[in-house]
Amino acid sequence: MEFWKTVFGLARHKFIGPPILALAAVAGIAGFLIVPAHYTAGVVLLLTGPGNTQPAPGEPLSAAGRTNPLLVDSAGLRTTAAALILATSTPEVLKELGAPKEGPHKLVIDDGSSNQALFGSGGPFLSITADSPDERTARDLVVRTQKRVENELDATQKKLGAPEILYISLVNVTPPSTPEAQLSDKVQTGAIAAVLTVFAGFAAAYAWRLKQAGRPAADAPEEDAADAQTFPQVETPSK
């Protein structure tokens, strides 16, 4: 109880409480400004099967073998989405796209599980999200990655010998979004800096008061007598 009386007394003192709070505000603002902002952008794609499977004029009507191997399985679109995610999420590809593992730019390519609106939908979605300290770079990463995914899908279907009329397509559910500033790290850093400053300030003031209370009266300067009227005294245990 005596501890809190002393702390409250320090907080009310005009030469201790207000300066510490002012310093905490400065520290919080500095922490907010020092941490750089980062931006996120994203796009959601949907894999779709062929709509018109009728052969083009002059194309052989051979039904036998006329199929896309990626669509043989009933879950072919989801399987294809998973294959594209794996193919474009390797460290080598991420580095080519401009988002190396240890770099400042981050890319997340998944089936939409990171998007709350798509979570649990079970559809053949492919979500691309970029995070970067630079606003323009975030959007460029998304656009570049989408193009890489589309090329990967075309290359895979050509390699498997699928007829073009049966090609799987990627459709934009949402266009590449405008990068949005993420301020959570800045706010968190500023808040931590302010709280630590308050704690350190009052801890130092409290330690000083304990030291003052433990000094012999003969050694204390005359001004301490006036100061003691403002600060609550800490009782020292009797021996």
CORNORPE-V874881 format. One record per residue. N is the residue number from 0. RES is the residue in three letters. SS is DSSP state (hx for helix, st for strand, lp for the rest). PHI is phi in radians with two decimals (999 if undefined). PSI is psi in whole degrees, 0 to 359 (* if undefined). Layout:
N | RES | SS | PHI | PSI
N | RES | SS | PHI | PSI
This chain:
0 | MET | lp | 999 | 320
1 | GLU | hx | -1.10 | 326
2 | PHE | hx | -1.05 | 312
3 | TRP | hx | -1.22 | 327
4 | LYS | hx | -1.07 | 317
5 | THR | hx | -1.14 | 316
6 | VAL | hx | -1.08 | 314
7 | PHE | hx | -1.13 | 324
8 | GLY | hx | -1.12 | 318
9 | LEU | hx | -1.12 | 320
10 | ALA | hx | -1.13 | 328
11 | ARG | hx | -1.42 | 344
12 | HIS | lp | -1.24 | 130
13 | LYS | lp | -1.18 | 339
14 | PHE | lp | -1.68 | 2
15 | ILE | lp | -2.18 | 300
16 | GLY | hx | -1.01 | 299
17 | PRO | hx | -1.02 | 318
18 | PRO | hx | -1.07 | 321
19 | ILE | hx | -1.13 | 316
20 | LEU | hx | -1.13 | 321
21 | ALA | hx | -1.14 | 318
22 | LEU | hx | -1.13 | 323
23 | ALA | hx | -1.12 | 320
24 | ALA | hx | -1.11 | 318
25 | VAL | hx | -1.10 | 317
26 | ALA | hx | -1.10 | 320
27 | GLY | hx | -1.12 | 316
28 | ILE | hx | -1.14 | 319
29 | ALA | hx | -1.10 | 317
30 | GLY | hx | -1.09 | 321
31 | PHE | hx | -1.13 | 319
32 | LEU | hx | -1.36 | 329
33 | ILE | hx | -1.20 | 318
34 | VAL | lp | -1.25 | 123
35 | PRO | lp | -1.25 | 147
36 | ALA | lp | -1.30 | 155
37 | HIS | st | -2.31 | 157
38 | TYR | st | -2.13 | 146
39 | THR | st | -2.14 | 142
40 | ALA | st | -2.45 | 158
41 | GLY | st | -2.80 | 170
42 | VAL | st | -2.59 | 146
43 | VAL | st | -2.06 | 128
44 | LEU | st | -2.01 | 152
45 | LEU | st | -2.16 | 130
46 | LEU | st | -1.47 | 130
47 | THR | st | -2.21 | 146
48 | GLY | lp | -1.42 | 173
49 | PRO | lp | -1.14 | 138
50 | GLY | lp | -1.55 | 312
51 | ASN | lp | -1.89 | 113
52 | THR | lp | -1.80 | 12
53 | GLN | lp | -1.32 | 136
54 | PRO | lp | -1.14 | 150
55 | ALA | lp | -1.21 | 160
56 | PRO | lp | -0.97 | 130
57 | GLY | lp | 1.51 | 352
58 | GLU | lp | -1.44 | 138
59 | PRO | lp | -0.97 | 141
60 | LEU | lp | -1.63 | 32
61 | SER | lp | -1.32 | 112
62 | ALA | lp | -1.29 | 327
63 | ALA | lp | -1.14 | 128
64 | GLY | lp | 1.38 | 358
65 | ARG | lp | -1.51 | 85
66 | THR | lp | -2.70 | 160
67 | ASN | lp | -1.81 | 115
68 | PRO | hx | -0.97 | 334
69 | LEU | hx | -1.27 | 346
70 | LEU | hx | -1.90 | 7
71 | VAL | lp | -1.15 | 317
72 | ASP | lp | -1.30 | 145
73 | SER | lp | -1.12 | 335
74 | ALA | lp | -1.82 | 33
75 | GLY | hx | -1.04 | 321
76 | LEU | hx | -1.18 | 318
77 | ARG | hx | -1.19 | 322
78 | THR | hx | -1.11 | 318
79 | THR | hx | -1.12 | 319
80 | ALA | hx | -1.05 | 317
81 | ALA | hx | -1.11 | 320
82 | ALA | hx | -1.13 | 321
83 | LEU | hx | -1.16 | 321
84 | ILE | hx | -1.08 | 314
85 | LEU | hx | -1.12 | 319
86 | ALA | hx | -1.19 | 331
87 | THR | hx | -1.81 | 4
88 | SER | lp | -1.89 | 8
89 | THR | lp | -1.26 | 153
90 | PRO | hx | -0.97 | 324
91 | GLU | hx | -1.15 | 315
92 | VAL | hx | -1.20 | 318
93 | LEU | hx | -1.05 | 322
94 | LYS | hx | -1.15 | 319
95 | GLU | hx | -1.11 | 323
96 | LEU | hx | -1.32 | 347
97 | GLY | lp | 1.78 | 17
98 | ALA | lp | -2.31 | 65
99 | PRO | lp | -1.09 | 158
100 | LYS | lp | -0.99 | 319
101 | GLU | lp | -1.67 | 9
102 | GLY | lp | -1.52 | 175
103 | PRO | lp | -1.35 | 344
104 | HIS | lp | -1.73 | 137
105 | LYS | st | -2.16 | 141
106 | LEU | st | -2.20 | 134
107 | VAL | st | -2.14 | 120
108 | ILE | st | -2.10 | 114
109 | ASP | st | -2.55 | 189
110 | ASP | lp | -1.59 | 17
111 | GLY | lp | 1.70 | 2
112 | SER | lp | -1.16 | 338
113 | SER | lp | -1.47 | 355
114 | ASN | lp | -1.86 | 117
115 | GLN | lp | -1.04 | 327
116 | ALA | lp | -1.19 | 335
117 | LEU | lp | -1.84 | 354
118 | PHE | lp | -1.07 | 126
119 | GLY | lp | 1.38 | 6
120 | SER | lp | -1.25 | 329
121 | GLY | lp | 1.32 | 4
122 | GLY | lp | -1.40 | 164
123 | PRO | lp | -1.37 | 64
124 | PHE | st | -1.60 | 158
125 | LEU | st | -2.41 | 117
126 | SER | st | -1.91 | 135
127 | ILE | st | -2.13 | 123
128 | THR | st | -2.25 | 131
129 | ALA | st | -2.04 | 144
130 | ASP | st | -2.28 | 127
131 | SER | st | -2.64 | 151
132 | PRO | lp | -1.19 | 344
133 | ASP | lp | -1.93 | 130
134 | GLU | hx | -1.07 | 313
135 | ARG | hx | -1.18 | 322
136 | THR | hx | -1.09 | 323
137 | ALA | hx | -1.03 | 314
138 | ARG | hx | -1.24 | 321
139 | ASP | hx | -1.07 | 323
140 | LEU | hx | -1.09 | 319
141 | VAL | hx | -1.12 | 312
142 | VAL | hx | -1.10 | 316
143 | ARG | hx | -1.14 | 320
144 | THR | hx | -1.20 | 320
145 | GLN | hx | -1.05 | 317
146 | LYS | hx | -1.10 | 321
147 | ARG | hx | -1.14 | 320
148 | VAL | hx | -1.12 | 316
149 | GLU | hx | -1.09 | 318
150 | ASN | hx | -1.14 | 322
151 | GLU | hx | -1.12 | 319
152 | LEU | hx | -1.14 | 315
153 | ASP | hx | -1.09 | 317
154 | ALA | hx | -1.11 | 321
155 | THR | hx | -1.15 | 317
156 | GLN | hx | -1.19 | 323
157 | LYS | hx | -1.15 | 319
158 | LYS | hx | -1.10 | 326
159 | LEU | lp | -1.46 | 354
160 | GLY | lp | 1.31 | 27
161 | ALA | lp | -1.29 | 138
162 | PRO | lp | -1.09 | 141
163 | GLU | hx | -1.04 | 330
164 | ILE | hx | -1.18 | 342
165 | LEU | hx | -1.89 | 17
166 | TYR | lp | -1.15 | 143
167 | ILE | lp | -1.37 | 142
168 | SER | st | -2.06 | 157
169 | LEU | st | -1.91 | 125
170 | VAL | st | -2.04 | 135
171 | ASN | st | -1.25 | 116
172 | VAL | st | -1.31 | 319
173 | THR | st | -2.29 | 145
174 | PRO | lp | -1.27 | 164
175 | PRO | lp | -0.93 | 123
176 | SER | lp | -1.34 | 158
177 | THR | lp | -1.22 | 130
178 | PRO | lp | -0.99 | 137
179 | GLU | st | -1.99 | 136
180 | ALA | st | -1.26 | 133
181 | GLN | st | -1.86 | 114
182 | LEU | lp | -1.85 | 4
183 | SER | hx | -1.06 | 319
184 | ASP | hx | -1.14 | 321
185 | LYS | hx | -1.14 | 315
186 | VAL | hx | -1.13 | 318
187 | GLN | hx | -1.12 | 317
188 | THR | hx | -1.12 | 317
189 | GLY | hx | -1.08 | 317
190 | ALA | hx | -1.13 | 318
191 | ILE | hx | -1.13 | 318
192 | ALA | hx | -1.08 | 318
193 | ALA | hx | -1.16 | 315
194 | VAL | hx | -1.12 | 316
195 | LEU | hx | -1.13 | 324
196 | THR | hx | -1.15 | 316
197 | VAL | hx | -1.07 | 314
198 | PHE | hx | -1.09 | 312
199 | ALA | hx | -1.13 | 321
200 | GLY | hx | -1.12 | 311
201 | PHE | hx | -1.26 | 330
202 | ALA | hx | -1.13 | 318
203 | ALA | hx | -1.16 | 318
204 | ALA | hx | -1.14 | 320
205 | TYR | hx | -1.15 | 319
206 | ALA | hx | -1.09 | 322
207 | TRP | hx | -1.12 | 318
208 | ARG | hx | -1.13 | 323
209 | LEU | hx | -1.11 | 319
210 | LYS | hx | -1.13 | 319
211 | GLN | hx | -1.13 | 320
212 | ALA | hx | -1.19 | 333
213 | GLY | hx | -1.55 | 354
214 | ARG | lp | -1.32 | 144
215 | PRO | lp | -1.11 | 146
216 | ALA | lp | -1.05 | 326
217 | ALA | lp | -1.19 | 331
218 | ASP | lp | -1.51 | 346
219 | ALA | lp | -1.32 | 136
220 | PRO | lp | -1.17 | 160
221 | GLU | lp | -1.08 | 327
222 | GLU | hx | -1.18 | 340
223 | ASP | hx | -1.12 | 331
224 | ALA | hx | -1.13 | 319
225 | ALA | hx | -1.22 | 322
226 | ASP | hx | -1.16 | 328
227 | ALA | hx | -1.17 | 338
228 | GLN | lp | -1.25 | 337
229 | THR | lp | -1.59 | 318
230 | PHE | lp | -1.58 | 141
231 | PRO | lp | -1.22 | 139
232 | GLN | lp | -1.47 | 142
233 | VAL | lp | -1.59 | 123
234 | GLU | lp | -1.28 | 133
235 | THR | lp | -1.64 | 140
236 | PRO | lp | -1.10 | 138
237 | SER | lp | -1.31 | 142
238 | LYS | lp | -1.67 | *
